[in-house]
Amino acid sequence: MPRQHIEYIQSQQMRWQVCPWSYPGSEARIKILSIDEGNGSCSVLVRLPAGWRTTSSALKVDEEFLVLEGELTLDGRRMAQDCYAWLPAGTARELAVKDDQTILLAFYSGTPAPGGSGGSGGDAVVRDAFELQWSSDGMDPAYGDAGMRWKILRHDPETQDTTMLVSTPPHLVPPGWNGPQEQHDCIEEAYVLSGDFLSPIGIMHAGAYFWRPPSILHGPYGTRGGNLTFIRTLGSALENNWSEHTVNLSRKPPHAPVVPSGVAAQLGDWQGHLPY
């Protein structure tokens, strides 16, 4: 079953559970943010204990992750907070956590399992996001001219799949608190790393996550304190198609997220600004 539209959940509402897969293994704890029950592709939070290390040098699926807390090593290279990696299936590598638990925002193109082939191919991408410069090059002027910036962590010129960090400055709202909605031909998913998003269906805080299929109308958006968000787009190029109608935005929008019943049943109460 393809992934359903989720917009949005606070990951703090989910319980940590023992990882059911051979990788990253039963020592790890996970929160499944979204999953395709058919092919096993998934987006998860992963909590790795001190002393954890890979038991296999490669996976059968593509692995992509951002370090949220703590650090690990990738083939001896230090991966601290906001370091990023995309490792295509079959990539020989060694991951290890030394002293403190580490939390990853991770994505797998199928059920994680040891093996040597089966992914999309290509070269591994490893970056420290702090070393990249903010830019508005290629960004829709409706956002770039308003002060938003991005860091492109990975872009596949064939599939147009793109992974990025997006920064929004404080007190950015549409003129008169009223603006058009937008939709994309691509899948879009996002995890708010810090700050807040005002939207017509509620306020997304740090830890908020959404999975949005193509052609879903959304927005407009604003923010009081600004935000930093990790975004992936899949399947086609990211282009904003704007609606002719407009929607009002407010400082205290009603909490009315779109959450499938099966996902909603797994959520606890929102406890405020708890990490992860």
Secondary structure as GFF3:
##gff-version 3
##sequence-region A 1 276
A	DSSP	beta_strand	6	10	.	.	.	ID=ss1
A	DSSP	three_ten_helix	11	13	.	.	.	ID=ss2
A	DSSP	beta_strand	17	18	.	.	.	ID=ss3
A	DSSP	beta_strand	29	35	.	.	.	ID=ss4
A	DSSP	beta_strand	42	48	.	.	.	ID=ss5
A	DSSP	beta_strand	63	69	.	.	.	ID=ss6
A	DSSP	beta_strand	72	74	.	.	.	ID=ss7
A	DSSP	beta_strand	77	79	.	.	.	ID=ss8
A	DSSP	beta_strand	83	87	.	.	.	ID=ss9
A	DSSP	beta_strand	95	96	.	.	.	ID=ss10
A	DSSP	beta_strand	102	108	.	.	.	ID=ss11
A	DSSP	beta_strand	125	128	.	.	.	ID=ss12
A	DSSP	three_ten_helix	129	131	.	.	.	ID=ss13
A	DSSP	alpha_helix	141	144	.	.	.	ID=ss14
A	DSSP	beta_strand	149	155	.	.	.	ID=ss15
A	DSSP	beta_strand	162	168	.	.	.	ID=ss16
A	DSSP	three_ten_helix	175	177	.	.	.	ID=ss17
A	DSSP	beta_strand	178	183	.	.	.	ID=ss18
A	DSSP	beta_strand	187	199	.	.	.	ID=ss19
A	DSSP	beta_strand	202	205	.	.	.	ID=ss20
A	DSSP	beta_strand	208	212	.	.	.	ID=ss21
A	DSSP	beta_strand	227	234	.	.	.	ID=ss22
A	DSSP	beta_strand	241	248	.	.	.	ID=ss23
A	DSSP	alpha_helix	261	264	.	.	.	ID=ss24
###
